[in-house]
Every structure is written in structure tokens, then in C-alpha cells.
Amino acid sequence: MTPGRSCAFGTDGIRGRVGLPPLTPEILVRLGYALGKVLGSPDAEVIIGKDTRLSGYMVESSIEAGLAAAGINVALTGPLPTSAVARLAAEEGAAAGIVVSASHNPYQDNGIKVFDAAGAKLSDDQEKRIEQIVAQGEPQWEAEPGKARRIDDACERYIRFCVASEPQAQLADLKIVADAANGSAYHCLPEVLRRCGAEVVAIGNEPDGRNINVDCGVLAPEAARRAVAEHGADCAVVVDGDADRLLLIDAAGHLLDGDACLYLMCRALAAAGNPPPGVVGTLMSNGALAGALAGMGIDFARSAVGDRNVAALLRAKGWPLGGEPSGHLLLPQRHPTGDGILAALAVLASVVQLGETLAEAVSSYQPLPQAVVSVAAADPAAAADDLASAAATAEAEAQVARVLVRPSGTEPVVRILVEAETAAAARQAAEQLAAKIESRNCLSAAGGTA
């Protein structure tokens, strides 16, 4: 690729610091052109949505210009959750849907997520072809450029879809804190819950372009926890900047991650006599989830980390439910990509069906303590390989339940995950593994435990 002119897709699209490659106007225009050439045809239309970052205007305009130069028409939605853009692309018969967002990253970052005409994430082959076109010489601009329009009712259409997706989610007896992370769901999330009958306390719903994910959302759930206590709420629904991730907080302030949400939905389905044949998690999923599902007669399979990998394995097995501990939950019979708001309604509907409070419904699920350490690496893949044998030895000698060592797909670090019977044992084993590779002068600590 040409230095300074290239872009590369990571585990969840393209992401980085605005103003630095690949998020410069020049490269983004070229990216828009490449997207048009790979995903569209003359007179085709591509839908562009975004979150609330200040840089969204620049990124959106640059991508729009590149698409138009490739002869592709553009429809703009304004701030809208990622999954809503994917659905709208399929609904409108568009060639693709593009979301300008860096998800849970700080506002100085931005990124691009791309969905095909069916609302699914791109294949590896499509991503490679786009990267190749961006890296080539000056594009051959089309003589007939595309045009642009705005979809004014995009948010309302998405709200109606969410409410209709879970008619049994009658939430009239619930007071719910809705934390939209000052992101793309700031106007959608509270309204969906209200139309389902809940009394809603909205926080993280006043974006100013710079406060996305700041002291709110899935990375900072303390604000929602405080609001639950202050308002005597039954629970909190918490999403990230582009609303494709979900965390729940019960009335006692306990945090329910993606594993706990999967358990709850399966428990309700099993109680109704309709358990799913299987559930897909990832390498990061807690071992207790697999055990709990086995007790219900439900199979469990692990994919590589990343919701696109979860989606691929779900398609291969034909199963209806999967997700990640981070809160990416997939219900492919309702939507081809992860949707934090749809997932929240599905979980809350499960609680209503069980006739219990959220805390009661999840009390029987006891995850194994985990420790996760991130260690910086110039070559994360090589460093992870270097640590593999030590990890296997630690698993045997320390008698911990599970050890996972993997290179991060989004940062130059190695992730070390340890599950054990106690938090202290998990932390000790993780730190010992980190120390082994640090002592070899291969890496240096990138952070603490999480």
C-alpha cells in the first residue's frame, strides 16, 4: 500500500484518531470512492449514519464526496444507532449502509463501519478489495457524479421497529434508567422504553460533540448505577456510543454483562419449553455460562473474539442467539447485526415472562472470577505465541479453570485472561504470566487488570 494513503479494516471496521491516517479528508474521500466501486453500481444508493462526535461532520462529508465521485447516490440519516443504519439499508434497498462512529472510543477518535445490502458486515474479500482500491493511484472519477438526500424520519422508523419487535415486552410496571452514552441513541433509547410503557429516567442524552462516552455508557456504568439508587429504579439499560453494546444494572447495583444477558434469555426460553438448540459465545465468554446452559440442555460453542465472528458461527450452526461478554448480543432472526436496544427489550421481556425482578432472575447465575491483563507488544501475535506454553503450564500448575492468551485486534497489546475459583487466584496467575514475558524484555505493561 502507498504510505500515508492506505487504510485497513480491523475487527470492527476502520478506526483511529481523526486527522491522522487513515482518518484524513484525502484518504476518506478515496475510501468513499472505493466503497462505491466495490459495493455499488451507477445510480445505486448508500445510506450514511453517524454518532454524535464533532468530527462526524467531516468524516461523513468526505465519505459522501468519494461515493458521489464514484457515481453513487447518498442518503444521510444524521445521528442513528449502528444497527438502525444496517436495517435501513436493507429496508430502502440500498447497496450498503455506512456508520461513522468509533463506538466506545473517546471523541477524538472516529471510524467507519460498513454493512452490505442485507445489513450484514462485509466479508474479508470485500474489505481487501476496498483496501486495494484506496492504496492505488488517483481514482478515475465518474463523469456523472451521484447526488445526496436526507432521510428525515429515520429515527422514528427505527423506534417503531424496536417497539414492534418485542410485543410481549410490556414494561408498564418498571422504572428504568436509560443511559445513551451521549451517543447515537440519545433520542432513540429513552423513547423506545417509554413506548413500551416504562417510566424512564434518561441520562447520557445531551450530546455536545465532545462528551460521547464521557462518564457514562458501558465503559462508565457508575453514573447509571447512581441514578438507579437515586431514583429508586428497577434497573438501568446502558449502551455505548453507537448503541450496539448493552449492559444492564439491577436495583441492587449489580452489573449484568453479555454472558448474564444470554443466560437470562435462555432461562426464560427454557421455562417456556422452547430452549434454543445452542448459543454462540466467544473465547472471552465465562466458563460458567457454558455450564449453566448445559444444565438446561443447550449447546454452547465459542467463536473468535468479535461480533462478526459470532455472527458467522451462528449462521453456520443455524442457532438463534449469541454474543460477547462486552455486551454485543446477536438475535439473527430479528436483525443480522448486534443491536443494544433490541437486546435490552429481549432481556427485559424475559424478566417479565419469568415474573421476577431482574436481580431475582439472574441470581442463579454465578460467573467464575476472571482477571484480564493487557501487556504492550510490538508484535502481539508473536508475543502471544511466545506465551502459549507458559499459559498451558500455568493452567495445569496453578489449577486455574482456564487461561486464554490472544493478540488484541484493536490495540498493540496481548490480552491475558485467567478464570479461577477465586478472584485472587485469577489475578495472581494473570500477573505471573505477564511478568514472564516482561522478564524476557519482549513487552512492557500496557495497563492494569480489568
Phi, psi and omega per residue, in radians:
M1 nan 2.631 3.131
T2 -1.256 2.166 -3.118
P3 -0.953 2.358 3.086
G4 1.365 -0.069 -3.117
R5 -2.145 0.102 -3.027
S6 -1.782 2.907 3.001
C7 -2.523 2.681 -3.132
A8 -2.420 2.389 3.090
F9 -1.378 2.371 3.043
G10 -1.734 -2.697 -3.124
T11 -1.233 -0.323 -3.136
D12 -2.496 1.066 3.112
G13 1.494 -2.675 3.137
I14 -1.931 2.335 -3.071
R15 -2.606 2.567 3.091
G16 3.067 -3.003 -3.132
R17 -1.417 2.263 -3.123
V18 -1.130 2.358 -3.119
G19 1.704 -0.240 3.069
L20 -1.962 2.597 3.106
P21 -0.964 2.396 0.110
P22 -1.617 0.117 -3.060
L23 -1.642 1.001 2.989
T24 -1.979 2.680 -3.129
P25 -0.935 -0.736 -3.100
E26 -1.062 -0.867 -3.103
I27 -1.195 -0.624 -3.125
L28 -1.180 -0.637 3.054
V29 -1.086 -0.780 3.115
R30 -1.117 -0.645 3.090
L31 -1.116 -0.772 3.096
G32 -1.016 -0.745 3.102
Y33 -1.073 -0.794 -3.129
A34 -1.108 -0.723 3.098
L35 -1.045 -0.734 3.123
G36 -1.102 -0.714 -3.102
K37 -1.217 -0.631 -3.088
V38 -1.470 -0.660 -2.984
L39 -1.806 -0.290 -3.033
G40 -2.113 -3.051 3.044
S41 -2.558 2.838 -3.126
P42 -0.875 2.331 -3.131
D43 1.308 0.044 3.012
A44 -1.236 2.862 3.142
E45 -2.170 2.477 3.065
V46 -2.120 2.380 -3.138
I47 -1.716 2.337 3.128
I48 -2.110 2.146 2.987
G49 -2.067 3.045 -3.100
K50 -2.742 2.962 2.974
D51 -1.664 -2.733 -2.944
T52 -1.798 0.228 -3.129
R53 -1.138 2.538 3.111
L54 -1.004 -0.654 -3.098
S55 -1.291 -0.138 -3.116
G56 -1.023 -0.573 3.129
Y57 -1.087 -0.808 -3.121
M58 -1.166 -0.818 -3.101
V59 -1.122 -0.794 3.127
E60 -1.018 -0.823 -3.104
S61 -1.125 -0.670 -3.130
S62 -1.182 -0.793 3.093
I63 -1.087 -0.739 3.116
E64 -1.023 -0.764 -3.132
A65 -1.096 -0.738 3.128
G66 -1.137 -0.731 3.092
L67 -1.088 -0.797 3.137
A68 -1.066 -0.683 3.126
A69 -1.144 -0.432 3.087
A70 -1.531 0.098 3.121
G71 1.461 0.298 -3.093
I72 -1.772 2.356 3.050
N73 -1.377 2.699 -3.058
V74 -2.271 2.429 3.010
A75 -2.103 2.208 -3.068
L76 -1.825 2.356 -3.116
T77 -1.852 -0.300 -2.944
G78 1.325 -2.923 -3.117
P79 -1.023 2.214 -3.082
L80 -2.796 2.436 3.108
P81 -0.970 2.634 -3.111
T82 -0.937 -0.876 -3.077
S83 -1.139 -0.509 3.108
A84 -1.153 -0.651 3.095
V85 -1.155 -0.756 3.120
A86 -1.054 -0.759 3.129
R87 -1.152 -0.749 -3.113
L88 -1.090 -0.640 3.115
A89 -1.056 -0.777 3.119
A90 -1.180 -0.711 -3.098
E91 -1.142 -0.649 -3.097
E92 -1.519 -0.070 -3.078
G93 1.219 0.522 -3.125
A94 -1.348 2.793 3.103
A95 -1.281 -0.459 -3.108
A96 -2.931 2.870 2.994
G97 -2.179 2.374 -3.125
I98 -2.145 2.325 3.095
V99 -2.025 2.173 3.082
V100 -1.612 1.788 -3.064
S101 -2.887 2.606 2.961
A102 -1.986 0.415 2.999
S103 0.982 -2.015 -3.059
H104 -1.561 -0.003 -3.119
N105 -1.201 2.847 3.078
P106 -1.136 2.868 -2.984
Y107 -1.141 -0.394 3.139
Q108 -1.187 -0.309 3.100
D109 -1.640 2.819 2.963
N110 -2.695 3.116 -3.104
G111 -2.975 -3.119 -3.124
I112 -2.357 2.189 2.979
K113 -1.954 2.428 -3.053
V114 -2.197 2.400 3.112
F115 -2.175 2.543 -3.132
D116 -1.407 -3.006 -3.053
A117 -1.119 -0.395 3.132
A118 -1.593 -0.019 -3.131
G119 1.520 0.216 3.122
A120 -1.762 2.760 3.121
K121 -1.218 2.722 -3.049
L122 -1.169 2.716 3.056
S123 -1.375 2.859 3.087
D124 -1.045 -0.676 -3.129
D125 -1.122 -0.758 3.107
Q126 -1.082 -0.746 3.131
E127 -1.086 -0.721 3.131
K128 -1.125 -0.715 3.122
R129 -1.115 -0.689 3.107
I130 -1.124 -0.790 3.126
E131 -1.040 -0.686 -3.126
Q132 -1.144 -0.720 3.141
I133 -1.164 -0.713 3.118
V134 -1.057 -0.652 -3.064
A135 -1.389 -0.204 -3.134
Q136 -1.302 -3.114 3.132
G137 -1.226 -2.949 -3.092
E138 -0.964 2.234 -3.121
P139 -1.091 2.711 3.036
Q140 -1.577 1.592 -3.052
W141 -1.079 2.482 3.138
E142 -1.265 2.521 3.138
A143 -1.194 -0.524 -3.137
E144 -1.905 1.690 -3.118
P145 -1.236 2.795 3.093
G146 -1.367 3.018 3.123
K147 -2.130 2.968 -3.079
A148 -2.214 2.632 3.039
R149 -2.505 2.943 3.108
R150 -2.048 2.417 3.064
I151 -1.699 1.786 -2.996
D152 -1.324 -0.434 -3.063
D153 -1.833 0.367 -3.071
A154 -1.030 -0.775 -3.112
C155 -1.127 -0.793 -3.131
E156 -1.099 -0.695 3.124
R157 -1.113 -0.694 3.125
Y158 -1.188 -0.724 3.111
I159 -1.034 -0.804 3.137
R160 -1.085 -0.699 3.113
F161 -1.074 -0.804 -3.129
C162 -1.073 -0.808 -3.106
V163 -1.099 -0.683 -3.120
A164 -1.321 -0.323 -3.047
S165 -1.248 -0.403 -3.055
E166 -2.402 1.196 -3.049
P167 -1.052 -0.411 3.129
Q168 -1.412 -0.077 -3.131
A169 -1.428 1.131 3.102
Q170 -1.469 1.922 -2.955
L171 -1.873 0.469 -3.013
A172 -1.083 -0.449 -3.096
D173 -1.647 0.139 -3.056
L174 -1.962 2.434 2.922
K175 -1.816 2.146 -2.986
I176 -2.187 2.279 2.953
V177 -1.453 2.214 3.139
A178 -1.964 1.933 -3.133
D179 -1.858 1.879 -3.070
A180 -1.661 0.146 3.054
A181 1.060 0.398 -3.067
N182 0.903 0.600 -3.074
G183 -2.035 -2.654 -2.954
S184 -1.192 -0.300 -3.130
A185 -1.723 0.263 -3.045
Y186 -1.045 -0.528 -3.138
H187 -1.745 -0.362 -3.071
C188 -1.523 -0.865 -3.010
L189 -1.020 -0.924 -3.132
P190 -1.055 -0.668 -3.089
E191 -1.207 -0.679 3.089
V192 -1.038 -0.822 -3.122
L193 -1.134 -0.670 3.106
R194 -1.099 -0.764 -3.108
R195 -1.220 -0.309 3.017
C196 -1.511 0.029 3.022
G197 1.794 -0.068 -3.079
A198 -1.345 2.662 2.901
E199 -1.478 2.182 -2.953
V200 -2.026 2.322 2.957
V201 -1.901 1.899 -3.051
A202 -1.620 2.260 2.998
I203 -2.312 2.907 -3.097
G204 1.032 0.610 -3.073
N205 -2.177 0.459 3.112
E206 -2.275 1.197 -3.088
P207 -1.184 2.507 3.072
D208 -2.209 0.218 -3.131
G209 1.641 -0.382 -3.098
R210 -2.109 -0.238 -3.012
N211 -1.768 0.233 3.094
I212 -1.068 2.269 3.133
N213 1.166 0.130 -3.106
V214 -1.498 1.994 3.127
D215 0.921 0.621 3.112
C216 -2.837 3.028 3.103
G217 1.370 -3.018 -2.980
V218 -1.151 -0.424 3.134
L219 -1.501 -0.209 3.135
A220 -2.447 1.172 -3.047
P221 -1.301 -0.036 -3.123
E222 -1.054 -0.620 -3.140
A223 -1.073 -0.767 3.121
A224 -1.191 -0.655 3.113
R225 -1.080 -0.764 3.114
R226 -1.116 -0.696 -3.121
A227 -1.158 -0.633 3.086
V228 -1.055 -0.794 -3.138
A229 -1.189 -0.762 -3.076
E230 -1.122 -0.670 -3.053
H231 -1.753 0.048 -3.117
G232 1.064 0.667 -3.088
A233 -1.358 2.767 3.102
D234 -1.373 -0.522 -3.118
C235 -2.972 3.059 3.036
A236 -2.271 2.469 2.996
V237 -1.874 2.114 -3.027
V238 -2.181 2.227 3.112
V239 -2.102 3.099 3.086
D240 -1.797 -2.976 -2.994
G241 -1.047 -0.539 3.104
D242 -1.984 0.187 2.955
A243 1.111 0.506 3.029
D244 -1.772 0.002 3.081
R245 -2.107 2.597 -3.064
L246 -2.350 2.394 2.865
L247 -2.280 2.599 3.067
L248 -2.067 2.642 3.069
I249 -2.241 2.246 -3.122
D250 -1.503 3.129 -3.038
A251 -1.114 -0.413 3.125
A252 -1.550 0.000 3.116
G253 1.590 0.122 3.129
H254 -1.358 2.421 -3.111
L255 -1.583 2.282 3.094
L256 -1.907 2.002 3.139
D257 -1.520 -2.987 -3.097
G258 -1.077 -0.654 3.100
D259 -1.058 -0.804 -3.134
A260 -1.107 -0.654 3.116
C261 -1.145 -0.724 3.082
L262 -1.072 -0.750 3.111
Y263 -1.026 -0.801 -3.111
L264 -1.064 -0.797 -3.132
M265 -1.116 -0.721 3.134
C266 -1.169 -0.666 3.125
R267 -1.070 -0.750 3.135
A268 -1.174 -0.713 3.125
L269 -1.125 -0.720 3.123
A270 -1.141 -0.693 3.127
A271 -1.107 -0.516 3.128
A272 -1.511 0.049 3.125
G273 1.397 0.323 -3.095
N274 -2.345 0.981 -3.125
P275 -1.158 2.537 3.077
P276 -1.195 2.651 3.118
P277 -1.138 -0.512 -3.141
G278 -2.917 2.873 -3.141
V279 -2.293 2.449 3.082
V280 -1.812 2.194 2.971
G281 -2.015 -2.795 3.109
T282 -2.229 3.140 3.094
L283 -1.037 -0.394 -3.133
M284 -1.535 -0.166 -3.092
S285 -1.099 2.498 -3.097
N286 -1.187 2.406 3.131
G287 -1.046 -0.470 3.133
A288 -1.151 -0.476 3.119
L289 -1.139 -0.795 3.125
A290 -1.039 -0.724 3.127
G291 -1.145 -0.731 -3.134
A292 -1.144 -0.691 3.132
L293 -1.193 -0.682 3.108
A294 -1.040 -0.624 3.104
G295 -1.129 -0.371 3.078
M296 -1.687 0.040 -3.098
G297 1.363 0.448 -3.092
I298 -1.928 2.226 3.106
D299 -1.219 2.748 3.116
F300 -2.428 2.341 3.114
A301 -2.310 2.552 3.132
R302 -1.860 2.346 2.995
S303 -1.833 3.042 2.946
A304 -1.109 2.806 -3.126
V305 -1.145 2.465 3.138
G306 2.119 2.301 -3.060
D307 -1.142 -0.466 3.095
R308 -1.172 -0.561 3.083
N309 -1.264 -0.647 3.039
V310 -1.059 -0.808 -3.122
A311 -1.072 -0.714 -3.133
A312 -1.105 -0.743 -3.140
L313 -1.228 -0.608 3.057
L314 -1.061 -0.760 3.121
R315 -1.099 -0.746 -3.105
A316 -1.106 -0.662 -3.086
K317 -1.622 -0.268 -3.111
G318 1.255 0.443 -3.129
W319 -1.573 2.720 -3.010
P320 -1.721 0.053 -2.985
L321 -2.671 2.362 3.095
G322 -2.895 3.024 3.116
G323 2.939 -3.082 -3.108
E324 -2.122 2.696 3.065
P325 -0.998 -0.502 -3.132
S326 -1.125 -0.268 3.119
G327 1.921 0.035 2.971
H328 -1.306 1.916 -3.139
L329 -2.040 2.398 -3.100
L330 -2.113 2.269 3.041
L331 -2.169 1.398 -2.935
P332 -1.095 -0.348 3.093
Q333 -1.280 -0.263 3.125
R334 -1.898 -0.572 -3.084
H335 -2.782 2.401 -3.072
P336 -1.292 -0.220 -3.141
T337 -2.255 2.901 -3.096
G338 -1.137 2.467 -3.103
D339 -2.496 1.938 -3.100
G340 -1.111 -0.623 -3.108
I341 -1.291 -0.793 3.074
L342 -1.036 -0.736 3.140
A343 -1.108 -0.702 3.109
A344 -1.045 -0.769 3.127
L345 -1.113 -0.686 -3.141
A346 -1.125 -0.737 3.135
V347 -1.181 -0.793 -3.137
L348 -1.131 -0.614 3.061
A349 -1.107 -0.625 3.099
S350 -1.121 -0.719 3.129
V351 -1.123 -0.787 3.118
V352 -1.052 -0.751 -3.134
Q353 -1.085 -0.673 -3.132
L354 -1.285 -0.286 3.134
G355 1.236 0.510 -3.100
E356 -2.207 2.927 2.961
T357 -1.337 2.890 3.123
L358 -1.040 -0.759 3.138
A359 -1.088 -0.729 3.121
E360 -1.149 -0.706 -3.053
A361 -1.139 -0.509 -3.068
V362 -1.825 -0.013 -3.024
S363 -1.090 -0.461 -3.109
S364 -1.431 -0.084 3.114
Y365 -1.712 2.060 -3.106
Q366 -2.121 1.691 -3.119
P367 -1.189 2.627 3.044
L368 -1.242 2.458 3.065
P369 -1.033 2.412 3.124
Q370 -2.189 2.629 2.948
A371 -2.272 2.355 3.119
V372 -2.180 2.176 3.107
V373 -2.061 2.361 3.069
S374 -1.860 2.270 -3.107
V375 -2.196 2.212 -3.057
A376 -1.135 2.542 -3.113
A377 -2.630 2.330 3.026
A378 -1.181 -0.617 3.095
D379 -2.263 1.514 -3.047
P380 -1.022 -0.665 -3.104
A381 -1.120 -0.796 3.134
A382 -1.142 -0.688 3.135
A383 -1.138 -0.688 3.107
A384 -1.121 -0.722 3.085
D385 -1.084 -0.695 -3.113
D386 -1.098 -0.521 -3.075
L387 -1.603 -0.163 -2.984
A388 -1.024 -0.806 -3.100
S389 -1.166 -0.664 3.094
A390 -1.124 -0.630 3.121
A391 -1.148 -0.738 3.132
A392 -1.115 -0.692 3.109
T393 -1.136 -0.749 3.133
A394 -1.072 -0.675 -3.136
E395 -1.096 -0.670 -3.131
A396 -1.352 -0.810 -3.035
E397 -1.294 -0.711 -3.081
A398 -1.459 -0.152 3.136
Q399 0.998 0.659 3.023
V400 -1.459 2.801 -3.045
A401 -1.239 -0.690 -3.073
R402 -2.818 2.496 3.046
V403 -2.214 2.294 3.091
L404 -2.248 2.228 3.060
V405 -2.135 2.169 -3.121
R406 -2.604 2.615 3.014
P407 -1.315 2.452 3.092
S408 -1.206 2.546 3.070
G409 -1.583 -0.079 -3.077
T410 -2.186 -0.244 -3.114
E411 -2.431 2.741 3.119
P412 -1.399 1.086 -3.109
V413 -2.427 2.811 2.971
V414 -1.827 2.312 3.086
R415 -1.691 2.276 3.065
I416 -2.037 2.040 3.124
L417 -1.990 2.311 3.092
V418 -2.263 2.288 3.001
E419 -1.898 2.408 3.139
A420 -2.626 3.052 -3.130
E421 -1.238 -0.462 3.110
T422 -2.261 2.695 3.116
A423 -1.110 -0.645 -3.124
A424 -1.125 -0.735 3.140
A425 -1.158 -0.688 3.126
A426 -1.130 -0.799 -3.126
R427 -1.108 -0.760 -3.106
Q428 -1.087 -0.799 -3.128
A429 -1.136 -0.702 3.138
A430 -1.123 -0.765 -3.124
E431 -1.184 -0.590 3.101
Q432 -1.162 -0.683 3.104
L433 -1.161 -0.714 3.105
A434 -1.088 -0.698 -3.124
A435 -1.150 -0.548 -3.127
K436 -1.075 -0.814 -3.091
I437 -1.394 -0.490 3.054
E438 -1.136 -0.626 -3.129
S439 -1.200 -0.329 3.099
R440 -1.533 0.094 -3.132
N441 1.047 0.473 3.091
C442 -1.520 -0.632 -2.994
L443 -2.412 2.983 3.000
S444 -2.373 2.676 -3.043
A445 -1.061 2.352 3.115
A446 -1.848 -0.228 -3.095
G447 3.139 -3.096 -3.138
G448 -1.630 -2.578 3.122
T449 -1.756 2.756 3.128
A450 -2.405 nan nan
